[in-house]
């Protein structure tokens, strides 16, 4: 009897339509090197939507949202107001363990892709990233979130592009990621979410690293790991350059 029940379930499962998509993505580079002439970088995410052979055609088109989150740091946002000739702090909010760099590129406007509950649950978009309660002191409410996002946008560290994902074919796509020169070093996470008719179908994550190379990296390692030696070299260099300047510009 048990075998008959299992066979019936397997038969019904094979008759039901299979709705399964899988994302396959790849970055143009997985390592961004910072050198003396570094002015920022552009990366391209290539990807494909692989469908099971038995997957039925969906009535709604596919949508894609690519979110890039950089290294996490703690930031403090203060609100100040004038009091006579002085400026005093009226309130503050500490944003604990939040990405310094955050870019959201999508196939169309985020609010057209999914409803607010889905966006907040999946953290799709800049506002949704900070929609849930954040750790740390919160004195003045949501105004600080808006100010935090605005300040990072001005630095080009927070970006949102509703036309950043382009479908090359029905199942092939690419997305461009722009890194400003002030983007910090460290590991960056790239998350791609596939949706259709406001429903998440698949998610895929990869990452890349931004790091200093050459003389810049050697200087950082020397200053961090061998502070005393770095100090001696800096002092000796200053003395030598000062002596050289007196020789070059000495008046007869």
C-alpha positions as CSV (number, residue, x, y, z in Angstrom):
1,X,0.0,0.0,0.0
2,X,2.8,2.4,0.9
3,X,4.6,1.7,-2.4
4,X,1.4,2.4,-4.4
5,X,1.0,5.8,-2.6
6,X,4.6,6.7,-3.3
7,X,4.1,5.8,-7.0
8,X,1.0,7.9,-7.2
9,X,2.7,10.9,-5.7
10,X,5.6,10.5,-8.2
11,X,3.2,10.3,-11.1
12,X,1.3,13.4,-10.0
13,X,4.6,15.3,-9.5
14,X,5.7,14.4,-13.0
15,X,2.4,15.6,-14.4
16,X,2.5,19.0,-12.6
17,X,4.2,21.9,-14.5
18,X,7.7,22.6,-13.3
19,X,8.5,26.3,-12.8
20,X,12.2,26.5,-12.1
21,X,14.8,29.1,-13.2
22,X,18.5,29.2,-12.3
23,X,20.8,32.2,-12.6
24,X,24.4,31.9,-13.9
25,X,26.5,35.0,-13.6
26,X,30.1,36.0,-14.1
27,X,32.0,39.3,-13.6
28,X,34.4,40.9,-16.1
29,X,37.0,40.9,-13.4
30,X,37.1,39.6,-9.8
31,X,40.0,41.9,-8.7
32,X,40.2,45.7,-9.0
33,X,43.7,47.0,-8.5
34,X,44.4,50.5,-7.1
35,X,47.6,52.0,-8.4
36,X,49.0,55.6,-8.6
37,X,46.8,56.6,-11.6
38,X,43.6,54.9,-10.3
39,X,40.5,57.0,-11.1
40,X,37.7,54.4,-10.5
41,X,36.7,51.3,-12.3
42,X,33.9,49.8,-14.4
43,X,32.8,46.2,-14.1
44,X,30.4,44.3,-16.1
45,X,28.2,41.4,-14.8
46,X,27.2,38.9,-17.5
47,X,24.5,36.4,-16.8
48,X,22.0,33.9,-18.2
49,X,18.7,32.6,-17.1
50,X,18.7,28.8,-17.4
51,X,15.3,27.2,-17.5
52,X,14.4,23.6,-16.8
53,X,13.4,21.7,-20.0
54,X,9.9,21.2,-18.5
55,X,9.5,24.8,-17.3
56,X,6.4,26.4,-18.8
57,X,6.5,29.9,-20.3
58,X,5.6,32.6,-17.8
59,X,2.9,35.2,-18.7
60,X,5.0,38.1,-17.2
61,X,8.5,39.0,-18.4
62,X,11.6,38.6,-16.3
63,X,13.0,41.4,-14.1
64,X,16.5,41.5,-12.7
65,X,17.9,43.5,-9.7
66,X,21.6,43.5,-9.1
67,X,22.8,44.9,-5.7
68,X,26.4,45.5,-5.0
69,X,27.4,46.0,-1.3
70,X,30.9,47.1,-0.4
71,X,32.8,46.8,2.9
72,X,30.8,47.5,6.0
73,X,31.7,50.3,8.4
74,X,30.0,52.3,11.1
75,X,28.9,55.9,10.2
76,X,27.6,58.7,12.4
77,X,25.1,61.2,11.0
78,X,24.5,64.4,13.0
79,X,21.9,67.1,12.5
80,X,23.1,70.6,13.4
81,X,21.3,73.9,13.7
82,X,22.6,77.5,14.2
83,X,22.5,79.1,17.6
84,X,23.7,82.6,17.2
85,X,27.3,82.4,15.8
86,X,27.6,78.7,16.8
87,X,26.3,75.5,15.3
88,X,25.0,72.9,17.8
89,X,24.2,69.2,17.4
90,X,20.5,68.7,17.5
91,X,20.4,65.0,17.1
92,X,22.4,62.1,15.8
93,X,22.1,58.5,14.5
94,X,24.8,55.8,14.4
95,X,24.6,53.5,11.4
96,X,26.3,50.3,12.6
97,X,27.9,47.8,10.2
98,X,26.4,49.3,7.0
99,X,27.9,49.1,3.5
100,X,30.1,52.1,2.6
101,X,29.3,51.4,-1.1
102,X,25.9,50.4,-2.3
103,X,24.8,50.2,-5.9
104,X,21.4,48.9,-7.2
105,X,21.0,48.4,-10.9
106,X,17.8,46.9,-12.4
107,X,16.0,46.2,-15.6
108,X,13.4,48.9,-14.8
109,X,12.3,51.0,-11.8
110,X,12.3,49.1,-8.6
111,X,8.8,50.1,-7.6
112,X,7.5,48.7,-10.9
113,X,9.3,45.3,-10.3
114,X,7.9,44.4,-6.9
115,X,5.6,45.7,-4.2
116,X,6.9,47.3,-1.0
117,X,6.7,44.2,1.2
118,X,8.7,42.1,-1.3
119,X,11.3,45.0,-1.8
120,X,11.8,45.3,2.0
121,X,12.0,41.5,2.5
122,X,14.6,41.1,-0.3
123,X,16.2,44.5,0.3
124,X,15.8,45.7,-3.2
125,X,16.6,49.4,-3.6
126,X,18.4,52.0,-1.5
127,X,15.3,52.7,0.7
128,X,14.5,49.0,1.2
129,X,18.1,48.4,2.4
130,X,17.5,50.6,5.4
131,X,13.7,49.9,5.9
132,X,14.1,47.4,8.7
133,X,15.2,48.6,12.2
134,X,18.9,49.3,12.4
135,X,21.1,48.8,15.4
136,X,22.5,51.8,17.2
137,X,21.1,55.0,18.6
138,X,18.1,56.4,16.7
139,X,17.1,59.8,18.1
140,X,15.3,61.6,15.2
141,X,13.7,58.8,13.1
142,X,13.6,58.4,9.4
143,X,15.0,61.8,8.5
144,X,18.4,60.5,9.3
145,X,18.1,57.6,6.9
146,X,17.2,60.1,4.1
147,X,20.1,62.3,5.0
148,X,22.5,59.3,5.1
149,X,21.4,58.2,1.7
150,X,21.6,61.7,0.3
151,X,25.2,62.3,1.6
152,X,26.4,59.0,0.2
153,X,24.7,59.7,-3.2
154,X,26.6,63.0,-3.3
155,X,29.8,61.1,-2.9
156,X,28.7,58.6,-5.6
157,X,29.0,55.8,-3.1
158,X,25.3,55.1,-3.2
159,X,23.9,54.6,-6.7
160,X,20.6,53.5,-8.2
161,X,20.2,52.9,-12.0
162,X,16.7,51.6,-13.2
163,X,18.2,51.0,-16.6
164,X,21.4,49.4,-15.6
165,X,20.5,45.8,-16.5
166,X,20.1,45.2,-20.2
167,X,18.7,42.0,-21.7
168,X,20.8,40.9,-24.7
169,X,18.3,38.1,-25.5
170,X,15.4,36.7,-23.7
171,X,17.7,34.8,-21.3
172,X,21.0,36.7,-21.5
173,X,21.7,39.9,-19.7
174,X,24.5,42.3,-18.6
175,X,24.8,44.9,-15.9
176,X,27.3,47.7,-15.5
177,X,28.8,48.5,-12.1
178,X,30.6,51.8,-11.6
179,X,33.1,52.2,-8.8
180,X,34.2,55.7,-7.8
181,X,37.8,56.4,-7.0
182,X,36.9,56.9,-3.3
183,X,35.3,53.4,-3.0
184,X,37.1,51.6,-0.1
185,X,39.3,48.6,-0.4
186,X,37.9,45.2,0.6
187,X,35.4,42.6,-0.5
188,X,32.3,43.5,-2.4
189,X,29.3,41.3,-2.6
190,X,27.2,41.1,-5.8
191,X,23.7,39.7,-5.4
192,X,21.4,39.1,-8.4
193,X,17.7,38.5,-8.0
194,X,15.4,37.2,-10.7
195,X,11.8,38.2,-10.5
196,X,8.6,37.8,-12.6
197,X,5.3,39.5,-11.8
198,X,6.7,40.7,-8.5
199,X,7.7,37.2,-7.3
200,X,11.3,36.2,-6.6
201,X,12.3,33.2,-8.7
202,X,16.0,32.8,-8.1
203,X,19.0,34.5,-6.4
204,X,22.7,34.2,-7.1
205,X,25.7,35.8,-5.3
206,X,29.3,36.4,-6.3
207,X,32.0,38.8,-5.2
208,X,35.0,40.8,-6.2
209,X,37.8,42.5,-4.3
210,X,39.3,46.0,-4.4
211,X,42.9,46.2,-3.3
212,X,45.9,48.4,-3.5
213,X,48.9,47.1,-5.5
214,X,52.5,48.0,-6.2
215,X,54.2,50.9,-4.2
216,X,50.9,51.9,-2.6
217,X,50.3,48.5,-1.2
218,X,53.9,48.2,0.0
219,X,53.6,51.5,1.8
220,X,50.3,50.4,3.5
221,X,51.9,47.2,4.7
222,X,55.0,48.9,5.9
223,X,53.0,51.5,7.9
224,X,50.6,49.0,9.3
225,X,53.0,46.1,10.2
226,X,56.3,47.9,10.7
227,X,55.4,51.3,12.1
228,X,58.7,52.0,13.7
229,X,60.6,51.3,10.5
230,X,58.1,53.4,8.5
231,X,58.6,56.3,10.9
232,X,62.4,56.1,10.6
233,X,62.1,56.1,6.8
234,X,59.7,59.0,6.8
235,X,62.0,61.1,9.1
236,X,65.1,60.2,7.0
237,X,63.3,61.1,3.8
238,X,62.2,64.5,5.2
239,X,65.7,65.3,6.4
240,X,67.2,64.3,3.1
241,X,64.7,66.3,1.0
242,X,65.2,69.3,3.3
243,X,69.0,69.1,2.8
244,X,68.6,68.7,-0.9
245,X,66.4,71.8,-1.1
246,X,69.0,73.9,0.7
247,X,71.7,72.7,-1.8
248,X,69.6,73.3,-4.9
249,X,68.3,76.7,-3.9
250,X,71.4,77.9,-2.1
251,X,72.4,81.4,-2.9
252,X,76.0,82.0,-3.8
